[in-house]
Amino acid sequence: MNKLSRDYKRLAEGYGFVLIRTRKHAIFRHKNGAILSCPSSPSDSRRGLRNLERDIRYALYGNNKVLQPGDRA
């Protein structure tokens, strides 16, 4: 697992997601049933982390809640 993949995992687990499996994509599940996928070996730099955090917020809150930086689920 490369450093960026570890960062993806750390970010998802920080929001309460649990890693289910890893193949070509890492699949996470939240206790509320939300499912999140991200690449197992991302090729872009830190922009991917921002996109993943956006996906996490959307999976948990939809468009209803705006989080401030540093907020967690």
C-alpha positions as CSV (number, residue, x, y, z in Angstrom):
1,M,0.0,0.0,0.0
2,N,1.6,3.3,-1.0
3,K,1.5,6.5,1.0
4,L,-1.4,8.1,-0.9
5,S,-3.5,4.9,-0.4
6,R,-2.8,5.1,3.3
7,D,-3.9,8.7,3.4
8,Y,-7.1,7.7,1.6
9,K,-7.7,5.0,4.2
10,R,-6.9,7.3,7.1
11,L,-9.3,10.0,5.8
12,A,-12.2,7.5,5.3
13,E,-11.7,5.9,8.7
14,G,-11.6,9.4,10.3
15,Y,-15.2,9.8,9.1
16,G,-16.3,6.5,10.5
17,F,-16.0,4.3,7.3
18,V,-14.6,0.7,7.6
19,L,-12.6,-0.9,4.8
20,I,-14.5,-3.8,3.4
21,R,-12.3,-5.0,0.6
22,T,-9.4,-4.0,-1.7
23,R,-9.0,-5.0,-5.3
24,K,-8.7,-2.4,-8.1
25,H,-10.7,-0.1,-5.8
26,A,-10.9,0.2,-2.0
27,I,-14.5,-0.2,-0.8
28,F,-15.5,1.4,2.5
29,R,-18.9,1.2,4.3
30,H,-20.2,3.5,6.9
31,K,-22.4,2.3,9.8
32,N,-25.4,4.2,8.3
33,G,-25.1,2.1,5.1
34,A,-23.2,4.6,2.9
35,I,-20.7,3.0,0.5
36,L,-17.6,4.7,-0.8
37,S,-15.0,3.6,-3.3
38,C,-11.6,5.0,-4.1
39,P,-8.8,3.8,-6.3
40,S,-6.3,1.3,-4.7
41,S,-3.4,3.0,-6.3
42,P,-4.2,6.6,-7.1
43,S,-2.1,8.3,-9.7
44,D,-2.8,12.0,-9.0
45,S,-1.3,14.0,-6.2
46,R,-3.2,15.6,-3.3
47,R,-6.2,16.6,-5.4
48,G,-7.5,13.1,-5.0
49,L,-7.7,13.5,-1.2
50,R,-9.9,16.6,-1.7
51,N,-12.1,14.8,-4.1
52,L,-12.5,11.9,-1.7
53,E,-13.4,14.2,1.2
54,R,-16.0,15.8,-1.0
55,D,-17.4,12.3,-1.9
56,I,-17.5,11.4,1.8
57,R,-19.4,14.5,2.8
58,Y,-21.9,13.9,0.0
59,A,-22.3,10.2,1.0
60,L,-23.0,11.2,4.6
61,Y,-24.9,14.4,4.3
62,G,-26.0,14.8,0.7
63,N,-26.3,18.5,-0.2
64,N,-28.0,19.3,3.0
65,K,-25.1,20.1,5.3
66,V,-22.1,22.2,4.7
67,L,-19.1,21.2,6.7
68,Q,-16.3,23.6,7.7
69,P,-12.7,22.4,7.3
70,G,-11.8,20.1,10.2
71,D,-15.4,19.0,10.9
72,R,-15.9,15.2,11.2
73,A,-19.0,13.1,11.1
